[in-house]
């Protein structure tokens, strides 16, 4: 059931884009301005597997601050650069991240709690 909901919320051919720089991250969809969060405002980061595959799992990244939330898939244009920055954030837990890659159910797992 979640897979069908996911396809509606995050279609594979989405026009969304992730933009990250030294200040923060933003996600826009279909040419509309989207949500932005400064790196130092992030309070929680979660990942959730969307495909049960040990070869190349697709992930949904969920980032929260006290007043905003954004999400994007690992296949969204710009995601690779953003994820590289996420790996270097204080509080990022690589053990929890690798655990999230192994989980075979679609549920978010917190991998970084900062504030």
N, CA, C and O atoms as CSV, one atom per row, in Angstrom:
chain,resi,resn,atom,element,x,y,z
A,1,UNK,N,N,0.820,-1.192,0.000
A,1,UNK,CA,C,0.000,0.000,0.000
A,1,UNK,C,C,0.869,1.264,0.000
A,1,UNK,O,O,0.617,2.191,-0.769
A,2,UNK,N,N,1.898,1.297,0.869
A,2,UNK,CA,C,2.739,2.484,0.915
A,2,UNK,C,C,3.383,2.739,-0.433
A,2,UNK,O,O,3.557,3.896,-0.817
A,3,UNK,N,N,3.741,1.693,-1.164
A,3,UNK,CA,C,4.367,1.864,-2.466
A,3,UNK,C,C,3.501,2.670,-3.416
A,3,UNK,O,O,4.015,3.510,-4.155
A,4,UNK,N,N,2.198,2.433,-3.414
A,4,UNK,CA,C,1.281,3.189,-4.276
A,4,UNK,C,C,1.204,4.646,-3.831
A,4,UNK,O,O,1.190,5.555,-4.662
A,5,UNK,N,N,1.154,4.864,-2.526
A,5,UNK,CA,C,1.124,6.233,-2.009
A,5,UNK,C,C,2.421,6.939,-2.383
A,5,UNK,O,O,2.405,8.098,-2.797
A,6,UNK,N,N,3.542,6.242,-2.235
A,6,UNK,CA,C,4.835,6.821,-2.579
A,6,UNK,C,C,4.879,7.231,-4.038
A,6,UNK,O,O,5.382,8.310,-4.353
A,7,UNK,N,N,4.364,6.398,-4.945
A,7,UNK,CA,C,4.375,6.721,-6.371
A,7,UNK,C,C,3.558,7.965,-6.668
A,7,UNK,O,O,3.891,8.723,-7.579
A,8,UNK,N,N,2.504,8.181,-5.918
A,8,UNK,CA,C,1.688,9.379,-6.106
A,8,UNK,C,C,2.451,10.611,-5.608
A,8,UNK,O,O,2.465,11.648,-6.272
A,9,UNK,N,N,3.090,10.490,-4.424
A,9,UNK,CA,C,3.795,11.622,-3.842
A,9,UNK,C,C,5.126,11.917,-4.526
A,9,UNK,O,O,5.522,13.078,-4.636
A,10,UNK,N,N,5.815,10.882,-4.982
A,10,UNK,CA,C,7.143,11.031,-5.574
A,10,UNK,C,C,7.209,10.286,-6.902
A,10,UNK,O,O,7.871,9.251,-6.981
A,11,UNK,N,N,6.547,10.776,-7.946
A,11,UNK,CA,C,6.599,10.080,-9.225
A,11,UNK,C,C,8.011,10.039,-9.775
A,11,UNK,O,O,8.786,10.979,-9.594
A,12,UNK,N,N,8.343,8.940,-10.451
A,12,UNK,CA,C,9.710,8.745,-10.960
A,12,UNK,C,C,10.103,9.829,-11.951
A,12,UNK,O,O,11.283,10.164,-12.051
A,13,UNK,N,N,9.149,10.384,-12.683
A,13,UNK,CA,C,9.481,11.390,-13.683
A,13,UNK,C,C,9.256,12.814,-13.163
A,13,UNK,O,O,9.018,13.735,-13.946
A,14,UNK,N,N,9.330,12.986,-11.863
A,14,UNK,CA,C,9.119,14.294,-11.250
A,14,UNK,C,C,10.144,15.303,-11.745
A,14,UNK,O,O,11.290,14.949,-12.024
A,15,UNK,N,N,9.728,16.562,-11.852
A,15,UNK,CA,C,10.621,17.635,-12.266
A,15,UNK,C,C,11.356,18.253,-11.085
A,15,UNK,O,O,12.011,19.283,-11.244
A,16,UNK,N,N,11.264,17.657,-9.920
A,16,UNK,CA,C,11.870,18.221,-8.720
A,16,UNK,C,C,13.372,18.336,-8.825
A,16,UNK,O,O,14.023,17.598,-9.565
A,17,UNK,N,N,13.912,19.278,-8.067
A,17,UNK,CA,C,15.348,19.515,-8.044
A,17,UNK,C,C,15.780,19.816,-6.617
A,17,UNK,O,O,15.090,20.526,-5.885
A,18,UNK,N,N,16.921,19.271,-6.231
A,18,UNK,CA,C,17.527,19.567,-4.940
A,18,UNK,C,C,18.687,20.523,-5.191
A,18,UNK,O,O,19.529,20.277,-6.054
A,19,UNK,N,N,18.722,21.605,-4.436
A,19,UNK,CA,C,19.819,22.559,-4.540
A,19,UNK,C,C,20.456,22.666,-3.163
A,19,UNK,O,O,19.778,22.932,-2.170
A,20,UNK,N,N,21.768,22.454,-3.117
A,20,UNK,CA,C,22.481,22.585,-1.845
A,20,UNK,C,C,23.727,23.422,-2.064
A,20,UNK,O,O,24.375,23.351,-3.108
A,21,UNK,N,N,24.043,24.215,-1.054
A,21,UNK,CA,C,25.260,25.022,-1.085
A,21,UNK,C,C,25.780,25.123,0.344
A,21,UNK,O,O,25.307,24.410,1.229
A,22,UNK,N,N,26.723,25.980,0.567
A,22,UNK,CA,C,27.326,26.111,1.896
A,22,UNK,C,C,26.319,26.563,2.957
A,22,UNK,O,O,26.505,26.289,4.143
A,23,UNK,N,N,25.260,27.249,2.540
A,23,UNK,CA,C,24.274,27.782,3.482
A,23,UNK,C,C,23.187,26.783,3.866
A,23,UNK,O,O,22.759,26.747,5.019
A,24,UNK,N,N,22.731,25.961,2.894
A,24,UNK,CA,C,21.631,25.067,3.199
A,24,UNK,C,C,21.171,24.265,2.005
A,24,UNK,O,O,21.912,24.082,1.039
A,25,UNK,N,N,19.946,23.790,2.078
A,25,UNK,CA,C,19.372,22.907,1.080
A,25,UNK,C,C,17.951,23.359,0.772
A,25,UNK,O,O,17.234,23.836,1.652
A,26,UNK,N,N,17.551,23.204,-0.490
A,26,UNK,CA,C,16.167,23.491,-0.871
A,26,UNK,C,C,15.725,22.453,-1.886
A,26,UNK,O,O,16.533,21.873,-2.611
A,27,UNK,N,N,14.419,22.237,-1.915
A,27,UNK,CA,C,13.821,21.309,-2.867
A,27,UNK,C,C,12.663,22.018,-3.532
A,27,UNK,O,O,11.780,22.559,-2.866
A,28,UNK,N,N,12.677,22.011,-4.861
A,28,UNK,CA,C,11.571,22.599,-5.606
A,28,UNK,C,C,10.980,21.518,-6.498
A,28,UNK,O,O,11.637,20.523,-6.805
A,29,UNK,N,N,9.746,21.719,-6.907
A,29,UNK,CA,C,9.072,20.735,-7.759
A,29,UNK,C,C,8.384,21.451,-8.907
A,29,UNK,O,O,7.698,22.454,-8.715
A,30,UNK,N,N,8.579,20.920,-10.096
A,30,UNK,CA,C,7.902,21.406,-11.303
A,30,UNK,C,C,7.992,22.914,-11.466
A,30,UNK,O,O,6.996,23.567,-11.776
A,31,UNK,N,N,9.180,23.470,-11.258
A,31,UNK,CA,C,9.391,24.887,-11.470
A,31,UNK,C,C,8.865,25.799,-10.380
A,31,UNK,O,O,9.001,27.018,-10.488
A,32,UNK,N,N,8.270,25.252,-9.338
A,32,UNK,CA,C,7.756,26.070,-8.231
A,32,UNK,C,C,8.837,26.186,-7.167
A,32,UNK,O,O,9.590,25.243,-6.928
A,33,UNK,N,N,8.906,27.347,-6.533
A,33,UNK,CA,C,9.870,27.476,-5.449
A,33,UNK,C,C,9.459,26.542,-4.327
A,33,UNK,O,O,8.272,26.324,-4.083
A,34,UNK,N,N,10.432,26.008,-3.663
A,34,UNK,CA,C,10.139,25.001,-2.658
A,34,UNK,C,C,10.589,25.396,-1.278
A,34,UNK,O,O,10.802,26.570,-0.973
A,35,UNK,N,N,10.728,24.385,-0.456
A,35,UNK,CA,C,11.115,24.564,0.933
A,35,UNK,C,C,12.634,24.632,1.024
A,35,UNK,O,O,13.332,23.888,0.335
A,36,UNK,N,N,13.146,25.517,1.869
A,36,UNK,CA,C,14.583,25.641,2.100
A,36,UNK,C,C,14.859,25.544,3.594
A,36,UNK,O,O,14.083,26.033,4.415
A,37,UNK,N,N,15.978,24.905,3.933
A,37,UNK,CA,C,16.411,24.788,5.326
A,37,UNK,C,C,17.908,25.061,5.369
A,37,UNK,O,O,18.670,24.507,4.577
A,38,UNK,N,N,18.322,25.913,6.292
A,38,UNK,CA,C,19.750,26.155,6.506
A,38,UNK,C,C,20.354,24.933,7.191
A,38,UNK,O,O,19.706,24.296,8.021
A,39,UNK,N,N,21.596,24.611,6.840
A,39,UNK,CA,C,22.245,23.439,7.438
A,39,UNK,C,C,22.258,23.533,8.958
A,39,UNK,O,O,22.023,22.533,9.636
A,40,UNK,N,N,22.525,24.703,9.499
A,40,UNK,CA,C,22.607,24.822,10.952
A,40,UNK,C,C,21.245,24.851,11.643
A,40,UNK,O,O,21.178,24.908,12.871
A,41,UNK,N,N,20.152,24.813,10.863
A,41,UNK,CA,C,18.813,24.774,11.437
A,41,UNK,C,C,18.228,23.358,11.468
A,41,UNK,O,O,17.175,23.137,12.065
A,42,UNK,N,N,18.903,22.406,10.832
A,42,UNK,CA,C,18.379,21.031,10.770
A,42,UNK,C,C,18.397,20.406,12.157
A,42,UNK,O,O,19.398,20.468,12.871
A,43,UNK,N,N,17.268,19.800,12.525
A,43,UNK,CA,C,17.143,19.147,13.819
A,43,UNK,C,C,17.057,17.629,13.712
A,43,UNK,O,O,17.357,16.923,14.675
A,44,UNK,N,N,16.652,17.122,12.559
A,44,UNK,CA,C,16.492,15.674,12.397
A,44,UNK,C,C,16.606,15.322,10.920
A,44,UNK,O,O,16.112,16.047,10.056
A,45,UNK,N,N,17.255,14.215,10.648
A,45,UNK,CA,C,17.328,13.681,9.290
A,45,UNK,C,C,16.926,12.223,9.356
A,45,UNK,O,O,17.426,11.463,10.185
A,46,UNK,N,N,16.012,11.839,8.470
A,46,UNK,CA,C,15.572,10.456,8.385
A,46,UNK,C,C,15.742,9.955,6.958
A,46,UNK,O,O,15.692,10.732,6.004
A,47,UNK,N,N,15.943,8.660,6.826
A,47,UNK,CA,C,15.936,8.032,5.514
A,47,UNK,C,C,14.954,6.880,5.556
A,47,UNK,O,O,14.699,6.282,6.602
A,48,UNK,N,N,14.410,6.588,4.381
A,48,UNK,CA,C,13.454,5.495,4.262
A,48,UNK,C,C,13.685,4.806,2.920
A,48,UNK,O,O,13.737,5.463,1.880
A,49,UNK,N,N,13.821,3.507,2.946
A,49,UNK,CA,C,13.974,2.745,1.705
A,49,UNK,C,C,12.655,2.721,0.957
A,49,UNK,O,O,11.583,2.647,1.559
A,50,UNK,N,N,12.746,2.785,-0.358
A,50,UNK,CA,C,11.531,2.719,-1.174
A,50,UNK,C,C,11.509,1.493,-2.061
A,50,UNK,O,O,10.485,1.188,-2.671
A,51,UNK,N,N,12.622,0.787,-2.140
A,51,UNK,CA,C,12.685,-0.432,-2.946
A,51,UNK,C,C,13.398,-1.500,-2.128
A,51,UNK,O,O,14.406,-1.228,-1.477
A,52,UNK,N,N,12.872,-2.696,-2.167
A,52,UNK,CA,C,13.516,-3.781,-1.446
A,52,UNK,C,C,14.500,-4.432,-2.398
A,52,UNK,O,O,14.183,-5.393,-3.099
A,53,UNK,N,N,15.692,-3.881,-2.403
A,53,UNK,CA,C,16.763,-4.366,-3.257
A,53,UNK,C,C,18.069,-4.181,-2.511
A,53,UNK,O,O,18.357,-3.089,-2.021
A,54,UNK,N,N,18.848,-5.219,-2.422
A,54,UNK,CA,C,20.132,-5.087,-1.744
A,54,UNK,C,C,21.182,-4.509,-2.675
A,54,UNK,O,O,22.230,-4.057,-2.213
A,55,UNK,N,N,20.923,-4.513,-3.989
A,55,UNK,CA,C,21.900,-4.008,-4.940
A,55,UNK,C,C,21.943,-2.485,-4.973
A,55,UNK,O,O,23.023,-1.900,-4.900
A,56,UNK,N,N,20.799,-1.842,-5.081
A,56,UNK,CA,C,20.772,-0.387,-5.195
A,56,UNK,C,C,19.446,0.138,-4.657
A,56,UNK,O,O,18.520,0.402,-5.425
A,57,UNK,N,N,19.355,0.291,-3.330
A,57,UNK,CA,C,18.087,0.768,-2.774
A,57,UNK,C,C,17.858,2.238,-3.100
A,57,UNK,O,O,18.793,3.039,-3.142
A,58,UNK,N,N,16.612,2.566,-3.326
A,58,UNK,CA,C,16.233,3.960,-3.497
A,58,UNK,C,C,15.810,4.475,-2.128
A,58,UNK,O,O,15.122,3.782,-1.379
A,59,UNK,N,N,16.222,5.679,-1.814
A,59,UNK,CA,C,15.926,6.237,-0.501
A,59,UNK,C,C,15.131,7.526,-0.624
A,59,UNK,O,O,15.265,8.270,-1.596
A,60,UNK,N,N,14.309,7.772,0.373
A,60,UNK,CA,C,13.695,9.078,0.559
A,60,UNK,C,C,14.424,9.710,1.731
A,60,UNK,O,O,14.518,9.114,2.804
A,61,UNK,N,N,14.937,10.907,1.528
A,61,UNK,CA,C,15.602,11.681,2.567
A,61,UNK,C,C,14.592,12.679,3.112
A,61,UNK,O,O,13.940,13.380,2.339
A,62,UNK,N,N,14.452,12.753,4.433
A,62,UNK,CA,C,13.512,13.662,5.094
A,62,UNK,C,C,14.328,14.508,6.059
A,62,UNK,O,O,14.932,13.985,6.994
A,63,UNK,N,N,14.344,15.816,5.830
A,63,UNK,CA,C,15.096,16.743,6.681
A,63,UNK,C,C,14.108,17.675,7.371
A,63,UNK,O,O,13.169,18.175,6.752
A,64,UNK,N,N,14.336,17.903,8.670
A,64,UNK,CA,C,13.441,18.762,9.447
A,64,UNK,C,C,14.233,19.828,10.199
A,64,UNK,O,O,15.367,19.620,10.630
A,65,UNK,N,N,13.583,20.966,10.332
A,65,UNK,CA,C,14.052,22.014,11.240
A,65,UNK,C,C,12.881,22.290,12.176
A,65,UNK,O,O,11.864,21.600,12.117
A,66,UNK,N,N,13.017,23.288,13.030
A,66,UNK,CA,C,11.909,23.589,13.943
A,66,UNK,C,C,10.678,24.107,13.206
A,66,UNK,O,O,9.561,23.974,13.705
A,67,UNK,N,N,10.869,24.694,12.025
A,67,UNK,CA,C,9.720,25.277,11.330
A,67,UNK,C,C,9.545,24.822,9.882
A,67,UNK,O,O,8.726,25.390,9.159
A,68,UNK,N,N,10.292,23.816,9.448
A,68,UNK,CA,C,10.154,23.362,8.054
A,68,UNK,C,C,10.505,21.888,7.935
A,68,UNK,O,O,11.165,21.311,8.800
A,69,UNK,N,N,10.053,21.305,6.854
A,69,UNK,CA,C,10.381,19.921,6.522
A,69,UNK,C,C,10.465,19.825,5.014
A,69,UNK,O,O,9.657,20.416,4.297
A,70,UNK,N,N,11.457,19.071,4.532
A,70,UNK,CA,C,11.543,18.812,3.103
A,70,UNK,C,C,11.954,17.367,2.894
A,70,UNK,O,O,12.522,16.730,3.782
A,71,UNK,N,N,11.660,16.863,1.710
A,71,UNK,CA,C,12.043,15.490,1.389
A,71,UNK,C,C,12.374,15.394,-0.089
A,71,UNK,O,O,11.901,16.184,-0.907
A,72,UNK,N,N,13.202,14.402,-0.412
A,72,UNK,CA,C,13.572,14.139,-1.795
A,72,UNK,C,C,14.055,12.708,-1.896
A,72,UNK,O,O,14.464,12.113,-0.900
A,73,UNK,N,N,14.010,12.162,-3.085
A,73,UNK,CA,C,14.501,10.800,-3.289
A,73,UNK,C,C,15.965,10.833,-3.686
A,73,UNK,O,O,16.495,11.872,-4.079
A,74,UNK,N,N,16.595,9.708,-3.580
A,74,UNK,CA,C,18.003,9.616,-3.961
A,74,UNK,C,C,18.197,9.789,-5.460
A,74,UNK,O,O,19.323,9.973,-5.921
A,75,UNK,N,N,17.110,9.732,-6.224
A,75,UNK,CA,C,17.188,9.881,-7.681
A,75,UNK,C,C,16.803,11.277,-8.165
A,75,UNK,O,O,16.825,11.539,-9.368
A,76,UNK,N,N,16.455,12.170,-7.251
A,76,UNK,CA,C,16.099,13.536,-7.622
A,76,UNK,C,C,17.348,14.271,-8.112
A,76,UNK,O,O,18.400,14.175,-7.479
A,77,UNK,N,N,17.254,14.996,-9.214
A,77,UNK,CA,C,18.420,15.770,-9.663
A,77,UNK,C,C,18.949,16.672,-8.553
A,77,UNK,O,O,18.184,17.387,-7.906
A,78,UNK,N,N,20.251,16.635,-8.340
A,78,UNK,CA,C,20.891,17.418,-7.295
A,78,UNK,C,C,21.028,16.691,-5.970
A,78,UNK,O,O,21.700,17.183,-5.063
A,79,UNK,N,N,20.401,15.528,-5.842
A,79,UNK,CA,C,20.426,14.799,-4.570
A,79,UNK,C,C,21.833,14.351,-4.188
A,79,UNK,O,O,22.195,14.390,-3.012
A,80,UNK,N,N,22.615,13.934,-5.148
A,80,UNK,CA,C,23.947,13.409,-4.841
A,80,UNK,C,C,24.810,14.441,-4.111
A,80,UNK,O,O,25.462,14.110,-3.120
A,81,UNK,N,N,24.818,15.671,-4.585
A,81,UNK,CA,C,25.592,16.713,-3.926
A,81,UNK,C,C,25.078,17.021,-2.532
A,81,UNK,O,O,25.864,17.255,-1.615
A,82,UNK,N,N,23.756,17.021,-2.367
A,82,UNK,CA,C,23.164,17.294,-1.055
A,82,UNK,C,C,23.517,16.191,-0.069
A,82,UNK,O,O,23.844,16.459,1.087
A,83,UNK,N,N,23.448,14.952,-0.533
A,83,UNK,CA,C,23.744,13.827,0.348
A,83,UNK,C,C,25.204,13.871,0.800
A,83,UNK,O,O,25.500,13.538,1.947
A,84,UNK,N,N,26.106,14.269,-0.068
A,84,UNK,CA,C,27.517,14.401,0.329
A,84,UNK,C,C,27.659,15.411,1.454
A,84,UNK,O,O,28.450,15.206,2.375
A,85,UNK,N,N,26.907,16.493,1.391
A,85,UNK,CA,C,26.948,17.488,2.474
A,85,UNK,C,C,26.325,16.922,3.752
A,85,UNK,O,O,26.820,17.175,4.850
A,86,UNK,N,N,25.243,16.159,3.608
A,86,UNK,CA,C,24.572,15.562,4.776
A,86,UNK,C,C,25.535,14.647,5.525
A,86,UNK,O,O,25.566,14.663,6.756
A,87,UNK,N,N,26.324,13.846,4.801
A,87,UNK,CA,C,27.285,12.940,5.433
A,87,UNK,C,C,28.230,13.675,6.372
A,87,UNK,O,O,28.703,13.090,7.347
A,88,UNK,N,N,28.512,14.937,6.101
A,88,UNK,CA,C,29.479,15.698,6.888
A,88,UNK,C,C,28.853,16.551,7.987
A,88,UNK,O,O,29.562,17.282,8.678
A,89,UNK,N,N,27.540,16.466,8.155
A,89,UNK,CA,C,26.895,17.254,9.209
A,89,UNK,C,C,27.229,16.686,10.585
A,89,UNK,O,O,27.377,15.473,10.735
A,90,UNK,N,N,27.350,17.553,11.591
A,90,UNK,CA,C,27.564,17.057,12.954
A,90,UNK,C,C,26.349,16.238,13.388
A,90,UNK,O,O,25.207,16.636,13.159
A,91,UNK,N,N,26.601,15.121,14.001
A,91,UNK,CA,C,25.502,14.268,14.456
A,91,UNK,C,C,25.095,13.200,13.474
A,91,UNK,O,O,24.285,12.336,13.812
A,92,UNK,N,N,25.642,13.228,12.236
A,92,UNK,CA,C,25.316,12.181,11.264
A,92,UNK,C,C,25.875,10.864,11.776
A,92,UNK,O,O,27.054,10.777,12.120
A,93,UNK,N,N,25.032,9.840,11.828
A,93,UNK,CA,C,25.427,8.537,12.360
A,93,UNK,C,C,25.510,7.535,11.217
A,93,UNK,O,O,24.485,7.052,10.737
A,94,UNK,N,N,26.718,7.224,10.783
A,94,UNK,CA,C,26.885,6.323,9.636
A,94,UNK,C,C,26.401,4.915,9.945
A,94,UNK,O,O,25.935,4.222,9.041
A,95,UNK,N,N,26.495,4.467,11.203
A,95,UNK,CA,C,25.978,3.135,11.549
A,95,UNK,C,C,24.468,3.076,11.344
A,95,UNK,O,O,23.958,2.115,10.767
A,96,UNK,N,N,23.752,4.092,11.810
A,96,UNK,CA,C,22.298,4.117,11.614
A,96,UNK,C,C,21.946,4.227,10.134
A,96,UNK,O,O,20.970,3.632,9.677
A,97,UNK,N,N,22.739,4.987,9.389
A,97,UNK,CA,C,22.506,5.108,7.954
A,97,UNK,C,C,22.620,3.744,7.269
A,97,UNK,O,O,21.742,3.360,6.497
A,98,UNK,N,N,23.692,3.021,7.550
A,98,UNK,CA,C,23.860,1.702,6.928
A,98,UNK,C,C,22.792,0.728,7.402
A,98,UNK,O,O,22.367,-0.142,6.642
A,99,UNK,N,N,22.357,0.864,8.645
A,99,UNK,CA,C,21.240,0.043,9.132
A,99,UNK,C,C,19.977,0.337,8.331
A,99,UNK,O,O,19.241,-0.579,7.965
A,100,UNK,N,N,19.727,1.613,8.061
A,100,UNK,CA,C,18.541,2.002,7.287
A,100,UNK,C,C,18.573,1.388,5.885
A,100,UNK,O,O,17.526,1.051,5.331
A,101,UNK,N,N,19.760,1.245,5.318
A,101,UNK,CA,C,19.871,0.625,3.991
A,101,UNK,C,C,19.500,-0.848,4.017
A,101,UNK,O,O,19.067,-1.399,3.005
A,102,UNK,N,N,19.666,-1.487,5.167
A,102,UNK,CA,C,19.390,-2.914,5.288
A,102,UNK,C,C,17.949,-3.224,5.665
A,102,UNK,O,O,17.491,-4.347,5.458
A,103,UNK,N,N,17.230,-2.258,6.211
A,103,UNK,CA,C,15.853,-2.485,6.656
A,103,UNK,C,C,14.978,-2.794,5.453
A,103,UNK,O,O,15.048,-2.105,4.435
A,104,UNK,N,N,14.163,-3.817,5.567
A,104,UNK,CA,C,13.348,-4.252,4.435
A,104,UNK,C,C,11.885,-3.825,4.564
A,104,UNK,O,O,10.996,-4.486,4.028
A,105,UNK,N,N,11.642,-2.747,5.257
A,105,UNK,CA,C,10.281,-2.218,5.339
A,105,UNK,C,C,10.353,-0.707,5.141
A,105,UNK,O,O,11.367,-0.073,5.432
A,106,UNK,N,N,9.287,-0.163,4.654
A,106,UNK,CA,C,9.258,1.269,4.344
A,106,UNK,C,C,8.823,2.051,5.571
A,106,UNK,O,O,7.638,2.309,5.783
A,107,UNK,N,N,9.809,2.420,6.369
A,107,UNK,CA,C,9.531,3.301,7.501
A,107,UNK,C,C,10.748,4.182,7.735
A,107,UNK,O,O,11.882,3.713,7.641
A,108,UNK,N,N,10.522,5.450,8.038
A,108,UNK,CA,C,11.645,6.364,8.238
A,108,UNK,C,C,12.484,5.984,9.457
A,108,UNK,O,O,11.950,5.583,10.491
A,109,UNK,N,N,13.793,6.114,9.321
A,109,UNK,CA,C,14.722,5.853,10.416
A,109,UNK,C,C,15.578,7.103,10.603
A,109,UNK,O,O,16.199,7.586,9.657
A,110,UNK,N,N,15.607,7.624,11.835
A,110,UNK,CA,C,16.434,8.804,12.124
A,110,UNK,C,C,17.898,8.411,12.083
A,110,UNK,O,O,18.316,7.437,12.709
A,111,UNK,N,N,18.675,9.192,11.330
A,111,UNK,CA,C,20.102,8.919,11.209
A,111,UNK,C,C,20.941,10.092,11.705
A,111,UNK,O,O,22.169,10.015,11.725
A,112,UNK,N,N,20.288,11.168,12.101
A,112,UNK,CA,C,21.021,12.352,12.542
A,112,UNK,C,C,20.089,13.220,13.369
A,112,UNK,O,O,19.115,13.761,12.846
A,113,UNK,N,N,20.380,13.354,14.650
A,113,UNK,CA,C,19.618,14.265,15.491
A,113,UNK,C,C,20.582,15.301,16.028
A,113,UNK,O,O,21.586,14.981,16.664
A,114,UNK,N,N,20.251,16.542,15.756
A,114,UNK,CA,C,21.196,17.589,16.077
A,114,UNK,C,C,20.725,18.449,17.249
A,114,UNK,O,O,21.498,18.687,18.178
A,115,UNK,N,N,19.499,18.912,17.229
A,115,UNK,CA,C,18.996,19.795,18.299
A,115,UNK,C,C,17.660,19.307,18.767
A,115,UNK,O,O,17.063,19.906,19.661
